[in-house]
């Protein structure tokens, strides 16, 4: 007798869980989003094997600056809430705000979307948010990768990573090396927790069985927690054109305490006037539910300050005006001073 019939059964790629047609449908859905972000230096169109981008004209000694990141477990909350339209902006923000710290203008962005089974509508919502973030940051969504991997992810789950490339003149790189005693710290407000601390936030939700339809400040908790990361690119690039910026810091995981010292030399410290801004109520809610003190909050969350710029004292008024004129909520949060060897790099007064 011949071998078992199962040995002769035809198994195609779709039977294994990978739907090539769905992937092609997604590419066609997202092309209009990507087209809206295109800069003149972008060559070709979405769907090629590689993305091509010309160096913008006018640079004499350009340096490329790149960054990659994800959105942490905020992604898990987005999946649980079935809210996918803003998580893409979070992804862009985590990358472009990082390279902005060195004075780089973001040029183009690539994304990586991985799932077990591709849901075209879900993926299109995510990528539409990515395109929106790129448009708000003035960079091109140059391409990306959608990976369907059955058995790697549960149905409905997906993962995201992003990659940003920017440019800055070599002699205009902002390193923080020339920060000195007396320089001023300007804090630019955040839109919420951005994409950091969500493992703790989700632990609070699980521990207290929080109903995210409950309201705080007239908004649902889900809306406050899913508020997309604020994009600081256009306002800060405008500031760079006008005044000398000594150093900058994107306040992400580790909060002000861990991120700010990356923007100035170790023989100085940042004196933060913690009463100079009112921490948004969503952070007070987190603090109360987790029973954290302010020191722990400042080491975990941005606590309302998403980006910090270090400038000379004489530039303070000009800087505040430019940032406010470009829609930012800004406040002087402290200053730089000399540090003794046994002192912390950041102190709160």
Secondary structure, 3 states (H helix, E strand, C coil): CCCCHHHHCCCCCCCCCCCHHHHHHHHHHHHHHHHHCCCCCEECCCCCCCCEECCCCCCCCEEEEEEEECCCCHHHHHHHHCCCCCHHHHHHHHHHHHHHCCCCEEEEEEEEEEECCCCHHHHHHHHHHHHHHHHHHCCEEEEEEEEECECCECCCCEEEEEEEEEEEEHHHCCCCCCCCCCCEEEEEECCCCCCCCHHHHHHHHHHHCCCCCCEECCEEHHHHHCCCCCCCHHHHHHHHHHCCEEEEEECCCCHHHHHHHHHCCCCEEEEECHHHCCCCHHHHHHHHHHCCCHHHHHHHCCCCEEEEEEECHHHHHHHHHHHHHCCCCEEEEEEEEECCCCCCCEEEC
